[in-house]
Amino acid sequence: MVLMRIDRWSLEGWVRSSTGRLVHRDIARLTRLTLLLGMVVPGSQVVGQQFRLGAERLALGSPDTAMSGRGTGVVFGKLAGAFVLESRVLVLDEARSQLLLFDSTGRLVDRFGRTGSGPGEFLSPRAVVRVGKTGVGVLDPRNSRMTVVEITANGMSLRGQFPVPVFAERACSVGSRIFLYLPLSDQPPIMEIDSLGTPIGRRFGERFGQSSGARNPIRERILSPAEMACSAESEMILLVSHWLPEAKAFSLDGEKRWGKVFPNLRPHRIEDTERGVRHIVPQDGIADVGASVFASPGGIVGVQFERLEGNFVAGRTVVGRKTFLVSKDGRVLGERDDLPPLIEVTAAQAISLSNDPFPRLRILSTVVR
């Protein structure tokens, strides 16, 4: 089994606040990619009762030495996604507007893309989805389009591109079906499109922040940011709110499967103002935010929240993480505090994306129990 790990170093984690703490600030990021190969090792972590995680085998880049220039590996900017495609690794670098393809030894095979609005160029690549067996689609909200890239034996080439609606911020796919999340639209936020970008069927879903009383569109838009994932096994679209302790699941045909407010979390206090809403960090500076949602074997859904310490001015750093394991019908099966941040889990591998203390992505082997 080929595995991957990507470590990203961020200047955010090395800016000192007025109190002398190292805090998270959005200045620049550097990244390292690590490939892993799947031998199960003693003491590896257990996710629920479903599978075990494997060991690291190869690293690309060196975030811990990047500032001094001593690192010998590949250094990335801000990563927006990654896949393991057979024995190769595909990485989407948002900061450099590029797709990068590596072989199983970590050798860079090809680069695709640059900053711009021409064919094969990106302005804000936010998500990458599988399109068929040999293609990937890159969602580019600022260009309002999706670019489809063909992965060949020798590298990458442009297959085509098609327009997507304004405000499309997230995407996921199940087989040939592509779904977009449009949180700022006045219509329901989930849309299915075909491989040419043509809408299919009706739009569906719900924004976060809706109340049982009179609707407040401004509040809903401000509270709408979310992470998105698709589950082929349970045939669901999964969303976790960034600002609220909530997650929702919908069938691929638009039926709401469940909505859940999670306990034992410390969300921001949300206050209505004349301009919409205001996010207030708790007095002790600790708050939980939605970080990722993923599907795992057996149709179990993982919903993860990161605990941040600090404030919006001085900066914030991750101090903990909680994962809720949820059944297909929305029952909470358990919660864990010791799991890495996961964005995808299959019977063969688990993909982990982290910002603690460096932004980093890992792919780990899994063995289903």
C-alpha positions as CSV (number, residue, x, y, z in Angstrom):
1,M,0.0,0.0,0.0
2,V,1.4,3.4,-0.9
3,L,0.9,6.1,1.7
4,M,1.6,9.7,1.8
5,R,2.3,12.4,4.4
6,I,2.6,16.1,3.7
7,D,3.9,18.4,6.4
8,R,3.4,22.1,6.0
9,W,5.3,24.7,8.0
10,S,3.6,28.0,8.6
11,L,5.0,31.4,9.7
12,E,1.7,31.7,11.5
13,G,3.0,29.4,14.2
14,W,6.2,31.5,14.8
15,V,4.9,35.0,15.3
16,R,5.2,36.1,18.9
17,S,2.2,37.8,20.6
18,S,2.5,40.6,23.1
19,T,2.5,37.9,25.9
20,G,5.5,36.2,24.3
21,R,3.5,33.1,23.0
22,L,4.1,31.7,19.5
23,V,0.8,32.2,17.8
24,H,-0.9,31.4,14.5
25,R,-0.7,34.3,11.9
26,D,-1.5,34.1,8.2
27,I,1.8,35.1,6.6
28,A,3.3,32.3,4.6
29,R,3.5,28.5,4.6
30,L,6.1,25.9,3.6
31,T,5.3,22.3,3.2
32,R,6.9,18.8,3.2
33,L,5.5,15.7,1.6
34,T,6.0,12.3,3.2
35,L,5.2,9.0,1.5
36,L,4.2,6.0,3.7
37,L,4.0,2.3,3.0
38,G,1.5,0.2,4.8
39,M,3.0,-2.1,7.4
40,V,0.9,-2.2,10.5
41,V,3.1,-1.5,13.5
42,P,2.7,-2.3,17.2
43,G,1.0,0.5,19.0
44,S,-0.5,2.1,15.9
45,Q,-3.7,4.0,16.5
46,V,-7.1,2.4,16.3
47,V,-9.9,4.4,14.8
48,G,-13.2,3.3,16.4
49,Q,-13.1,-0.4,15.9
50,Q,-12.7,-0.3,12.1
51,F,-9.0,-0.2,11.2
52,R,-5.5,0.5,12.3
53,L,-3.0,3.1,11.0
54,G,0.4,2.3,9.6
55,A,4.0,3.7,9.5
56,E,5.9,6.4,7.7
57,R,8.3,5.3,5.0
58,L,9.4,8.3,3.0
59,A,9.6,12.1,3.5
60,L,9.8,14.9,0.9
61,G,10.7,18.4,2.2
62,S,11.8,19.4,5.6
63,P,9.5,22.0,7.4
64,D,11.6,22.0,10.5
65,T,14.7,23.2,8.6
66,A,13.1,25.2,5.8
67,M,13.7,28.6,7.5
68,S,17.4,27.9,7.8
69,G,17.6,26.5,4.2
70,R,19.0,23.2,5.4
71,G,16.0,21.2,4.2
72,T,16.7,19.0,1.2
73,G,13.1,18.0,0.4
74,V,10.4,19.6,-1.8
75,V,9.0,22.7,-0.2
76,F,5.4,23.6,-1.0
77,G,3.1,26.6,-0.4
78,K,-0.4,26.2,0.9
79,L,-1.9,22.8,0.1
80,A,-5.5,22.4,-0.8
81,G,-5.7,18.6,-1.4
82,A,-3.9,15.4,-2.4
83,F,-4.6,11.9,-3.8
84,V,-2.7,8.7,-4.0
85,L,-3.3,7.4,-7.5
86,E,-2.1,3.8,-7.7
87,S,1.6,4.2,-6.9
88,R,1.8,8.0,-7.5
89,V,0.9,11.0,-5.4
90,L,-1.0,14.1,-6.7
91,V,-0.8,17.3,-4.7
92,L,-2.7,20.5,-5.2
93,D,-0.7,23.6,-4.1
94,E,-3.1,26.5,-3.7
95,A,-0.4,29.1,-3.0
96,R,1.5,28.3,-6.2
97,S,-1.6,27.5,-8.3
98,Q,-0.2,24.1,-9.3
99,L,-0.8,20.4,-9.4
100,L,2.3,18.3,-8.6
101,L,2.7,14.7,-9.5
102,F,5.3,12.4,-7.7
103,D,6.2,8.8,-8.2
104,S,6.3,6.3,-5.3
105,T,10.0,7.2,-4.5
106,G,9.1,10.9,-4.1
107,R,10.6,12.0,-7.4
108,L,8.7,14.9,-9.0
109,V,7.3,13.6,-12.2
110,D,5.4,16.7,-13.5
111,R,3.9,20.1,-12.6
112,F,0.7,21.5,-14.0
113,G,-0.7,25.0,-13.8
114,R,0.3,28.6,-12.9
115,T,-1.4,31.7,-11.7
116,G,-3.8,33.3,-14.1
117,S,-7.1,33.0,-16.0
118,G,-5.9,31.3,-19.2
119,P,-6.3,27.6,-20.1
120,G,-4.7,25.5,-17.4
121,E,-4.2,28.4,-15.0
122,F,-5.7,29.0,-11.6
123,L,-6.5,31.9,-9.4
124,S,-7.8,30.2,-6.3
125,P,-7.7,26.4,-6.5
126,R,-9.7,25.3,-3.5
127,A,-10.5,21.6,-4.0
128,V,-9.6,18.7,-6.2
129,V,-11.9,15.8,-7.0
130,R,-11.6,12.6,-8.9
131,V,-13.1,12.7,-12.4
132,G,-13.3,9.2,-13.9
133,K,-10.4,6.8,-13.6
134,T,-7.6,8.9,-15.0
135,G,-8.7,12.5,-14.4
136,V,-9.0,15.1,-11.6
137,G,-11.0,18.3,-11.4
138,V,-9.7,21.4,-9.8
139,L,-12.3,23.8,-8.4
140,D,-11.2,27.4,-9.0
141,P,-13.8,29.8,-7.4
142,R,-12.1,33.1,-8.5
143,N,-12.2,31.9,-12.1
144,S,-15.7,30.4,-11.6
145,R,-14.7,27.2,-13.3
146,M,-13.4,23.7,-12.9
147,T,-10.3,22.5,-14.7
148,V,-10.1,18.8,-15.6
149,V,-6.6,17.4,-15.8
150,E,-5.7,14.0,-17.4
151,I,-3.2,11.9,-15.5
152,T,-1.0,9.9,-17.9
153,A,2.0,7.6,-17.6
154,N,4.3,10.5,-18.4
155,G,2.7,13.3,-16.4
156,M,-0.4,15.6,-16.7
157,S,-2.2,17.3,-19.5
158,L,-5.2,19.6,-19.8
159,R,-8.4,17.7,-20.7
160,G,-10.7,20.7,-20.6
161,Q,-12.4,23.2,-18.3
162,F,-16.0,24.3,-17.8
163,P,-17.7,27.1,-15.9
164,V,-19.2,26.6,-12.4
165,P,-21.6,29.0,-10.5
166,V,-20.2,31.9,-8.6
167,F,-19.7,31.2,-4.9
168,A,-18.8,27.5,-5.4
169,E,-16.3,27.0,-2.5
170,R,-16.1,23.2,-2.0
171,A,-16.5,20.1,-4.1
172,C,-16.5,16.3,-3.8
173,S,-17.4,13.4,-6.1
174,V,-18.8,9.9,-6.0
175,G,-17.9,8.0,-9.2
176,S,-18.8,10.3,-12.1
177,R,-21.1,12.5,-10.0
178,I,-19.7,15.8,-8.9
179,F,-21.2,18.0,-6.1
180,L,-20.5,21.6,-5.3
181,Y,-21.1,23.5,-2.1
182,L,-22.2,27.2,-2.7
183,P,-22.6,28.7,0.8
184,L,-23.2,32.3,-0.3
185,S,-25.9,31.6,-2.8
186,D,-29.5,32.5,-2.2
187,Q,-30.6,29.1,-3.2
188,P,-30.0,25.7,-1.5
189,P,-26.3,25.3,-1.2
190,I,-25.6,21.9,-2.8
191,M,-25.6,21.4,-6.6
192,E,-24.8,18.4,-8.7
193,I,-23.1,18.9,-12.1
194,D,-22.0,16.6,-14.9
195,S,-18.5,16.4,-16.4
196,L,-19.3,19.4,-18.6
197,G,-20.5,21.6,-15.7
198,T,-24.2,21.3,-16.5
199,P,-26.4,21.3,-13.4
200,I,-28.3,18.1,-12.8
201,G,-31.6,18.0,-11.0
202,R,-32.6,20.4,-8.3
203,R,-30.4,22.1,-5.7
204,F,-30.7,20.9,-2.2
205,G,-29.3,21.1,1.3
206,E,-29.4,23.6,4.2
207,R,-27.1,26.4,5.3
208,F,-25.8,26.4,8.9
209,G,-27.2,29.1,11.1
210,Q,-30.8,28.7,10.1
211,S,-33.3,29.0,13.0
212,S,-36.8,27.8,13.5
213,G,-38.1,31.4,13.5
214,A,-37.8,34.1,10.8
215,R,-34.9,33.6,8.5
216,N,-31.9,35.9,8.7
217,P,-30.1,35.6,5.3
218,I,-27.1,37.7,6.4
219,R,-26.6,35.5,9.5
220,E,-26.9,32.3,7.4
221,R,-24.3,33.5,4.9
222,I,-21.8,34.5,7.6
223,L,-22.2,31.2,9.4
224,S,-22.2,29.1,6.2
225,P,-18.5,28.2,5.8
226,A,-18.2,24.4,6.0
227,E,-16.0,21.5,5.0
228,M,-17.4,18.9,2.6
229,A,-16.9,15.2,1.8
230,C,-18.7,12.6,-0.2
231,S,-19.2,9.0,0.9
232,A,-19.5,6.4,-1.8
233,E,-20.2,3.5,0.6
234,S,-23.1,5.2,2.4
235,E,-24.1,7.4,-0.7
236,M,-24.1,10.6,1.4
237,I,-22.8,14.1,1.2
238,L,-21.3,15.3,4.5
239,L,-20.9,18.8,5.8
240,V,-19.4,20.2,9.0
241,S,-19.8,23.8,10.0
242,H,-16.7,25.9,10.7
243,W,-18.3,28.2,13.3
244,L,-21.0,26.0,14.9
245,P,-20.8,22.5,16.6
246,E,-23.0,21.0,13.8
247,A,-22.8,18.5,11.0
248,K,-25.3,17.4,8.4
249,A,-25.7,14.6,5.9
250,F,-27.7,14.4,2.7
251,S,-28.3,11.5,0.3
252,L,-26.9,11.9,-3.2
253,D,-30.5,12.7,-4.4
254,G,-31.0,15.5,-1.9
255,E,-32.8,13.8,1.1
256,K,-31.6,15.0,4.5
257,R,-30.3,11.9,6.3
258,W,-29.4,13.6,9.6
259,G,-28.4,16.8,11.3
260,K,-26.4,16.8,14.6
261,V,-25.4,19.3,17.2
262,F,-22.4,17.8,19.1
263,P,-21.9,18.0,22.9
264,N,-18.8,18.8,25.0
265,L,-17.6,21.5,22.7
266,R,-16.8,25.1,23.2
267,P,-18.0,27.0,20.1
268,H,-17.7,30.7,19.6
269,R,-20.5,32.8,21.0
270,I,-22.5,34.1,18.1
271,E,-24.3,37.5,18.6
272,D,-26.6,39.2,16.1
273,T,-25.6,42.7,15.2
274,E,-26.9,45.3,12.8
275,R,-24.4,44.1,10.3
276,G,-25.2,40.4,10.7
277,V,-23.4,38.4,13.4
278,R,-20.3,38.7,15.5
279,H,-18.0,35.8,16.5
280,I,-16.9,36.1,20.1
281,V,-14.0,34.0,21.4
282,P,-14.7,32.7,24.9
283,Q,-13.1,34.7,27.7
284,D,-10.4,32.1,28.3
285,G,-9.5,32.3,24.6
286,I,-10.4,28.6,23.8
287,A,-12.9,27.7,21.2
288,D,-13.7,24.6,19.0
289,V,-14.1,25.0,15.2
290,G,-15.2,22.4,12.6
291,A,-12.1,21.1,10.9
292,S,-13.0,18.1,8.7
293,V,-15.6,15.4,8.0
294,F,-14.8,12.0,6.5
295,A,-16.4,8.7,5.6
296,S,-14.8,5.4,6.9
297,P,-15.4,1.7,6.3
298,G,-18.8,0.4,7.4
299,G,-20.5,3.7,6.5
300,I,-19.3,5.4,9.7
301,V,-18.8,9.1,9.5
302,G,-16.0,11.0,11.4
303,V,-16.7,14.6,12.3
304,Q,-13.6,16.5,13.7
305,F,-13.3,19.7,15.6
306,E,-10.1,21.5,16.4
307,R,-9.7,23.4,19.7
308,L,-8.0,26.8,19.2
309,E,-6.4,29.0,21.8
310,G,-5.9,32.8,21.3
311,N,-7.9,35.5,19.6
312,F,-8.4,37.0,16.1
313,V,-5.9,39.8,16.8
314,A,-2.9,38.1,18.4
315,G,-3.4,34.9,16.5
316,R,-4.6,31.3,17.3
317,T,-3.0,27.9,17.7
318,V,-4.4,24.4,17.8
319,V,-4.2,22.9,21.3
320,G,-6.5,19.8,20.9
321,R,-8.8,17.9,18.7
322,K,-12.0,15.9,19.1
323,T,-13.5,13.3,16.7
324,F,-17.1,12.1,16.8
325,L,-17.9,8.8,15.1
326,V,-21.4,8.8,13.7
327,S,-23.5,6.0,12.2
328,K,-25.3,6.2,8.9
329,D,-28.5,7.2,10.7
330,G,-26.9,10.0,12.7
331,R,-26.3,8.2,16.1
332,V,-23.1,9.2,17.9
333,L,-21.1,5.9,18.4
334,G,-18.3,7.5,20.3
335,E,-15.8,10.3,20.5
336,R,-12.0,10.3,20.5
337,D,-9.4,12.9,21.5
338,D,-6.3,11.1,20.2
339,L,-6.9,10.8,16.5
340,P,-5.0,12.7,13.8
341,P,-7.0,15.1,11.7
342,L,-8.5,12.9,8.9
343,I,-10.1,13.9,5.6
344,E,-10.6,10.5,4.0
345,V,-10.6,6.9,5.2
346,T,-10.9,3.8,3.1
347,A,-10.2,0.1,3.6
348,A,-6.7,0.7,2.2
349,Q,-5.6,4.1,3.5
350,A,-6.4,7.2,5.6
351,I,-5.6,10.7,4.6
352,S,-4.7,13.2,7.4
353,L,-4.5,17.0,7.0
354,S,-3.1,19.0,10.0
355,N,-2.0,22.5,11.0
356,D,-0.6,21.5,14.4
357,P,2.1,22.8,14.8
358,F,2.9,22.9,11.1
359,P,0.2,22.5,8.4
360,R,0.7,18.9,7.3
361,L,-1.0,16.2,5.3
362,R,-0.4,12.5,5.9
363,I,-1.7,9.3,4.2
364,L,-1.6,6.2,6.4
365,S,-2.3,2.6,5.7
366,T,-5.4,1.0,7.2
367,V,-6.3,-2.5,8.1
368,V,-10.0,-3.1,8.6
369,R,-10.8,-5.2,11.7
